[in-house]
Amino acid sequence: MVSIPEVTLNDGTVFAELGLGTYNLNGDEGVDAIVSAIEAGYRLLDTAVNYGNEREVGEAVRRSGVDRDELIVTSKIPGRHHGFDTAIASIEESLQTLGLDRIDLQLIHWPNPSVGKWLETWQGMIEARERGLVRSIGVSNFTIPMLRRLIDETGVIPAVNQVELHPYFPQGDLRRFHAEHGIRTESWSPLARRSELLADAVVGEIAETHGVTPTQVVLRWHVELGSTPIPKSADPDRQRENADVFGFALSHAEVAAVSHLERGRLWDGDPDHHEEM
Ligand SMILES: NC(=O)c1ccc[n+]([C@@H]2O[C@H](COP(=O)([O-])OP(=O)(O)OC[C@H]3O[C@@H](n4cnc5c(N)ncnc54)[C@H](OP(=O)(O)O)[C@@H]3O)[C@@H](O)[C@H]2O)c1
């Protein structure tokens, strides 16, 4: 079993340096895949109302036999639930679907500027935290101006901002802002969804130097940046491979070479325009 190091968030709670993405892990096969990841050493599990698999995540938590307090369950409020009361109701519904009495990290999935209610949603999440429904609160797909406004108007700094981040889109400016404000960066689609990135010559050369796989180089690169990647894999062998990135380190030059692959967002997910309800 791999031991994944912990980090402390700005609210004093424990988080992980790497977690499991669960998008597309549904049904009995999904539960089996999530249980196998927990058995491999994963402690951070990333779900969302819109993934339609909170039931599966809750079931895997119970079936794993791992102490509940060791696991970090993340869920996300969808755009159609934005608003103060609706955010709290959304969290209560997630708890019911998960079959858990606490969500460890609750995020706003997308800001959805056309809805215009992410600030009220955030205030609802602050209330939900005070009521003990969730332990930590954060956001996803928030830009620097949105984060500034959130902090200025509520005084509550998100613990995490989960964003598209991979070698093609390293998010340098946003990561600097996070570092200045104590926000933990979390990388979604950290493998760029197994695009040609894993066959890239630069990544391949570094992998050979360290005797690891290209995937492990990419995931270690996230760790070196101080961001928590949440690779999704349904396969127990690939899950183990993905978690096994804490026995080697990349040099500054290697990190820079991987960051140099930058080309921009891959899926048109600019939070100023992209909407997900
Ligand atoms: N907040 C947001 O808006 C947002 C958006 C997108 C994603 N997310 C979260 O981020 C998680 C990860 O992102 P993602 O699922 O889009 O993409 P990803 O983790 O970058 O890539 C997943 C793909 O890579 C494959 N893969 C995994 N490990 C591999 C390995 N060692 N070798 C070769 N292929 C491998 C997987 O196939 P197998 O399963 O067959 O291994 C799957 O096809 C999601 O599951 C979700 O939890 C959040």
PDBQT file of the ligand as one rigid body, heavy atoms in Angstrom, charges set to zero:
ROOT
HETATM    1  N1  LIG A 301     -14.052  20.545 -10.942  1.00  0.00    +0.000 N 
HETATM    2  C1  LIG A 301     -14.249  20.282 -12.197  1.00  0.00    +0.000 C 
HETATM    3  O1  LIG A 301     -14.855  21.073 -12.937  1.00  0.00    +0.000 OA
HETATM    4  C2  LIG A 301     -13.709  19.009 -12.781  1.00  0.00    +0.000 A 
HETATM    5  C3  LIG A 301     -13.658  18.839 -14.173  1.00  0.00    +0.000 A 
HETATM    6  C4  LIG A 301     -13.127  17.642 -14.668  1.00  0.00    +0.000 A 
HETATM    7  C5  LIG A 301     -12.664  16.660 -13.783  1.00  0.00    +0.000 A 
HETATM    8  N2  LIG A 301     -12.765  16.842 -12.425  1.00  0.00    +0.000 N 
HETATM    9  C6  LIG A 301     -12.269  15.808 -11.470  1.00  0.00    +0.000 C 
HETATM   10  O2  LIG A 301     -10.935  15.464 -11.839  1.00  0.00    +0.000 OA
HETATM   11  C7  LIG A 301     -10.848  14.053 -11.976  1.00  0.00    +0.000 C 
HETATM   12  C8  LIG A 301      -9.766  13.660 -12.956  1.00  0.00    +0.000 C 
HETATM   13  O3  LIG A 301      -9.971  14.245 -14.216  1.00  0.00    +0.000 OA
HETATM   14  P1  LIG A 301     -10.377  13.388 -15.519  1.00  0.00    +0.000 P 
HETATM   15  O4  LIG A 301     -11.060  12.145 -15.086  1.00  0.00    +0.000 OA
HETATM   16  O5  LIG A 301     -11.100  14.332 -16.413  1.00  0.00    +0.000 OA
HETATM   17  O6  LIG A 301      -8.992  13.119 -16.243  1.00  0.00    +0.000 OA
HETATM   18  P2  LIG A 301      -7.566  12.488 -15.869  1.00  0.00    +0.000 P 
HETATM   19  O7  LIG A 301      -7.544  12.014 -14.474  1.00  0.00    +0.000 OA
HETATM   20  O8  LIG A 301      -6.548  13.468 -16.327  1.00  0.00    +0.000 OA
HETATM   21  O9  LIG A 301      -7.490  11.253 -16.875  1.00  0.00    +0.000 OA
HETATM   22  C9  LIG A 301      -8.319  10.135 -16.745  1.00  0.00    +0.000 C 
HETATM   23  C10 LIG A 301      -8.044   9.205 -17.945  1.00  0.00    +0.000 C 
HETATM   24  O10 LIG A 301      -6.696   8.752 -17.896  1.00  0.00    +0.000 OA
HETATM   25  C11 LIG A 301      -6.671   7.330 -17.850  1.00  0.00    +0.000 C 
HETATM   26  N3  LIG A 301      -5.577   6.925 -16.968  1.00  0.00    +0.000 N 
HETATM   27  C12 LIG A 301      -5.515   7.051 -15.622  1.00  0.00    +0.000 A 
HETATM   28  N4  LIG A 301      -4.338   6.598 -15.140  1.00  0.00    +0.000 NA
HETATM   29  C13 LIG A 301      -3.640   6.167 -16.200  1.00  0.00    +0.000 A 
HETATM   30  C14 LIG A 301      -2.368   5.577 -16.349  1.00  0.00    +0.000 A 
HETATM   31  N5  LIG A 301      -1.581   5.342 -15.293  1.00  0.00    +0.000 N 
HETATM   32  N6  LIG A 301      -1.946   5.239 -17.604  1.00  0.00    +0.000 NA
HETATM   33  C15 LIG A 301      -2.728   5.477 -18.684  1.00  0.00    +0.000 A 
HETATM   34  N7  LIG A 301      -3.957   6.035 -18.604  1.00  0.00    +0.000 NA
HETATM   35  C16 LIG A 301      -4.403   6.380 -17.369  1.00  0.00    +0.000 A 
HETATM   36  C17 LIG A 301      -8.025   6.905 -17.341  1.00  0.00    +0.000 C 
HETATM   37  O11 LIG A 301      -8.402   5.632 -17.851  1.00  0.00    +0.000 OA
HETATM   38  P3  LIG A 301      -8.652   4.352 -16.873  1.00  0.00    +0.000 P 
HETATM   39  O12 LIG A 301      -9.777   4.707 -15.951  1.00  0.00    +0.000 OA
HETATM   40  O13 LIG A 301      -9.032   3.291 -17.858  1.00  0.00    +0.000 OA
HETATM   41  O14 LIG A 301      -7.367   4.071 -16.166  1.00  0.00    +0.000 OA
HETATM   42  C18 LIG A 301      -8.923   8.001 -17.925  1.00  0.00    +0.000 C 
HETATM   43  O15 LIG A 301      -9.253   7.703 -19.271  1.00  0.00    +0.000 OA
HETATM   44  C19 LIG A 301     -12.265  13.653 -12.405  1.00  0.00    +0.000 C 
HETATM   45  O16 LIG A 301     -12.485  12.276 -12.284  1.00  0.00    +0.000 OA
HETATM   46  C20 LIG A 301     -13.080  14.509 -11.486  1.00  0.00    +0.000 C 
HETATM   47  O17 LIG A 301     -13.107  13.939 -10.189  1.00  0.00    +0.000 OA
HETATM   48  C21 LIG A 301     -13.261  18.005 -11.939  1.00  0.00    +0.000 A 
ENDROOT
TORSDOF 0
